[in-house]
């Protein structure tokens, strides 16, 4: 099975995944506040993607698995 970028060790802590989502939503809010509706919608799309990949679909690594198994 192919590993995705969401499986990178950087994304293991929950607070980082939530922070990415919050930054995207804040960016969208600033764009809407500034009157740029198109960029706000794009930022909301990023937030939706981040929520799906990093929060909903995220599969935490198995802590009991030996990390040396499967490495080449």
N, C-alpha and C positions, 0 to 999 in steps of 0.2 A: 504494500500500500504506500502511496506517495505521501510524504509529509508536506503539510501546508505551512505557510508562514505563521499561521496562528499556533502552530506547535512549537515555535521557537521558545527556548527557555526564558527569554525576556518576558513573555506573556504569562508565566506561571502564577505570579501573585495576582489575586483578584483585584486589588486596588489599582493596578496598572491598566487592566482591561476596562474597569469602570472609568478611570481617568480619561482614556481615549474617547470613550463614548461621551463623557461630559464636555470635553473640549470641542468635539464636533457639534454638539447641541448649542454650546455657548457661541461658537463661531456662527452658526445659523442665526442665533438671536441677534448678534451684532450686525449681520448682513441685513436682516429684516428691519432692524432699528435704523440702519443707515439708508434704507430705501432701496436696497438692491435685492429685489424679490428673486431674481433668477439665481444669483449666487447663494441666497438663503435656501432655496430648494435643493441646490447641489450639495450644500453642507448638510442638510437634513438627510439626503440620500446617503452621504458618508456615515452619518450617525446611525441610520437604519442598518447599513451594512455592518458597521462595528458592533451594534447590538446583536445582530444575528450571528456573526462569526465569533466574536470574543465573549459573548455572554450566554446566548441561547445554545449554540452548537458546540461550545468549547468542551473538550473531553480531557479532563486532567490526567496527567501521567500516572501510571500505576506505581505507587510508592514501594510495593513489595517486589517489583520486577528488578532483576539484576541489570544495571545499565550497560555492562560489558557484553551482554548477550545480543547478538544481532549486528554488532559492529564489525566492520571488515577492515 
